[in-house]
Amino acid sequence: MAKEIVQKEENKQDTITKIKEILDNLRPYLNMDGGDVEFIDYKDKIVYVKLTGACQACLFSDDTIKNGLYETLKMDIPEIEGVINVTI
C-alpha cells in the first residue's frame, strides 16, 4: 500500500512538471497582451491557476482559461478535467 501511495505521488509530480512546462510555453502569448499565468495547484484532475496582469481583469479571461489553457493542457495531459482561475 505504501508503494502505491509513493507511485501516485510520483505520478502527480510528473503531471505537475508537465503542466508547468505547458504554462511556460503559453506564457509569451499572455505576455504579449500584458498578462501572465501563475500555477497554483493540481488536485483531483483540476489545474488551479491565477491569471495576473492585464489577464486578471480582462473580459475574455474565461475564454483564455477554456480555449487557451484548458484545451492546450488537455491535448498533452488527457486526464485533466478542468482549469480554474483562482481569484484570491
N, C-alpha and C positions, 0 to 999 in steps of 0.2 A: 504494500500500500504506500509506503514512504517513497518507493521508487516511482510510482505513478504520479505522486504529487510533485516530485522533482522534475519529472518529464513534462508535466503540464506547465510548470513554471518556466522551464527552458523554452517550450513552445511559445508561451506568452511573450517572453523576452525577444525571441526571434521575430515574432509578429510586430512587436513594438519597434524593433530596429527597422523593419521594412516600412512601417508606417512613417517613421521619421525621415527615412530616405526619400519616400514619395513626396512628403510635405516639403522637403528641401528642394526637390525638383520643381514643385509648383510655386514655390516662394517667389521666384523672379517675376512671374506673371502678376502676382498680387502686388509686388513692389512697384511695378510699372504704374499702377493706379494709386500708389501711396499707402498701400495696406500691407498686411503681413498675417501670418498664422502661427500660433503657438500650440504645440502638442501639450495636452493636459493629462490624459489618461486613456487607457484601453481596458474596458471591463465588460464582460458579458456580451462580446461581439460588437460593442459600440465604441466608436472612437470619439473622444471628447477633445475639442479644440477651442481655442479662443481667437477670434478674428480681432486684429488690432489695427491701429492707424485708420486710414480712410475706410477700410472694410468694416470697421466696428459699427459705424452709423450709416452705412450705405443701404439704400433701399433694395439693392439687389443681393444682399448678403445671404438670403435664403437660397437664391439661385446659385450663388458661389458654393455654398455648402452642398446642395443637392447635385447640381450638374457639373460642378468642378471637382470638389474634393471627394465626395462620396463615389461618384462614377469612376474616377481615376483609381481610388483605393480599391474599389470592388473588382476592377479588372485584374489587379495583381494579387489581391487577397480576398478570394471569393467568400470566405466565412464572415466577413464584415457585414453587419446588418443595418448599420446606420452611422451617421456622423452628427454630433450635437455640438452646437456653438454654445460654450459656457459664457455667460454674460456678466459674471461677477468680477 
